[in-house]
Amino acid sequence: KLPRIINGISYDTPTVDGMDRCQINTRLHYINVEMDKLKAKQAALISARDELDRHVMMQEIDDLANEMFGG
């Protein structure tokens, strides 16, 4: 337990690893915000990769058509 002053009154607050419930919630909020940013970056990268894959596939189809029909 650590003392915590709320409205000028000192309370003994239970803690885990030196953090009380409020500090843990604040840390969890920060982690969730960072996870959302990472998920957005991940989605953008997956989209870019998919676009490159489509481009390669279309190029391969064009190459095959040229081989088959003397394009």
C-alpha positions as CSV (number, residue, x, y, z in Angstrom):
1,K,0.0,0.0,0.0
2,L,1.1,3.5,-0.8
3,P,-0.2,6.7,0.6
4,R,-2.2,8.7,-1.9
5,I,-3.5,12.2,-1.2
6,I,-7.0,12.9,-2.5
7,N,-8.7,16.2,-1.7
8,G,-6.0,16.9,0.9
9,I,-6.6,13.6,2.8
10,S,-4.0,10.8,2.8
11,Y,-5.3,7.4,2.0
12,D,-3.4,4.1,2.0
13,T,-4.0,2.8,-1.5
14,P,-3.4,-0.9,-2.5
15,T,-0.9,-1.2,-5.3
16,V,0.5,-3.9,-7.6
17,D,4.1,-3.4,-8.9
18,G,3.9,0.1,-7.5
19,M,0.8,1.1,-9.4
20,D,-2.7,1.8,-8.0
21,R,-5.9,1.1,-9.9
22,C,-6.0,4.6,-11.5
23,Q,-2.4,4.3,-12.7
24,I,-3.1,0.8,-14.1
25,N,-6.1,2.1,-16.0
26,T,-4.1,5.0,-17.4
27,R,-1.4,2.6,-18.6
28,L,-4.0,0.3,-20.2
29,H,-5.6,3.3,-22.0
30,Y,-2.2,4.3,-23.4
31,I,-1.5,0.7,-24.5
32,N,-4.9,0.5,-26.2
33,V,-4.2,3.8,-28.1
34,E,-0.9,2.4,-29.3
35,M,-2.4,-0.9,-30.3
36,D,-5.0,1.0,-32.4
37,K,-2.2,2.9,-34.2
38,L,-0.4,-0.4,-34.8
39,K,-3.5,-2.0,-36.2
40,A,-4.0,0.9,-38.6
41,K,-0.4,0.7,-39.8
42,Q,-0.8,-3.1,-40.2
43,A,-4.0,-2.6,-42.3
44,A,-2.3,-0.1,-44.5
45,L,0.7,-2.4,-45.1
46,I,-1.6,-5.4,-45.8
47,S,-3.5,-3.2,-48.3
48,A,-0.2,-2.1,-50.0
49,R,1.0,-5.7,-50.2
50,D,-2.3,-6.9,-51.7
51,E,-2.0,-4.1,-54.3
52,L,1.5,-5.3,-55.2
53,D,0.3,-8.9,-55.5
54,R,-2.6,-7.8,-57.8
55,H,-0.1,-5.9,-59.9
56,V,2.3,-8.9,-60.2
57,M,-0.7,-11.2,-61.0
58,M,-1.9,-8.9,-63.8
59,Q,1.7,-8.7,-65.2
60,E,1.9,-12.5,-65.2
61,I,-1.4,-12.7,-67.0
62,D,-0.3,-10.2,-69.6
63,D,3.0,-12.1,-70.1
64,L,1.2,-15.4,-70.6
65,A,-1.2,-13.8,-73.1
66,N,1.7,-12.4,-75.0
67,E,3.4,-15.8,-75.1
68,M,0.2,-17.6,-76.2
69,F,-1.0,-15.1,-78.8
70,G,2.3,-13.4,-79.8
71,G,1.2,-10.1,-78.3
